[in-house]
Amino acid sequence: MTQTLMIIIIMIGLYQTWGYLVYMTRIALSILGRVAGLVLIFAILLLLALSI
């Protein structure tokens, strides 16, 4: 009985940790996406400024 309970607790812990990792990865990716977008816009503006 206690062994089954321990396994359940470990599974819940792993599931929560996994969920947290996925959540953090998603936030990191969205931040990276925004930064990449800004860099791209800046690069295009720079190229336009240089070509004029």
N, C-alpha and C positions, 0 to 999 in steps of 0.2 A: 504493500500500500504506500509506504513512505517513498519507495523507489520510483513508483509511477508518478507521485506528486512532484518529486525532484525533477524527473524528466519533463513533465508539463511546465514547471517553472523555468527550466533551462530553455525549452522551446519558445516560451513567451519572451524570455529575455533576448534570444537570438532574433526572433521576429521583430521586436521593437528596435534592436540595434540595426538590423537590415533596413527597416523603414526609415530610421534616422539617417543612415548612409545615403539611401535613395533620395531623401528630401534634401540633404546637403548638396548632393551631386546636382540635383535639379536647380537649386539656387545658384550654385557655382556656374552652371551652364548658361543660365539666363543672364548672369552678370557678365560672363565672357562674351555672350552674344551681343549685349549692349555695347560693351567696350569695342568689340570688333566692328560693329556698325558705325560707331563714332569715328574710329580710326579710318574706316573706308570712306566716310563722308569727308573727313579732313584731307585724306589723300587725293580725292577727286577735286576738291576745292583748290588744293595746292597745285595740281596738274593744270587746272583751268587758269589759275593765276599766272603760272609759268608760260603757258601757251599764248597768252594775250600779250 
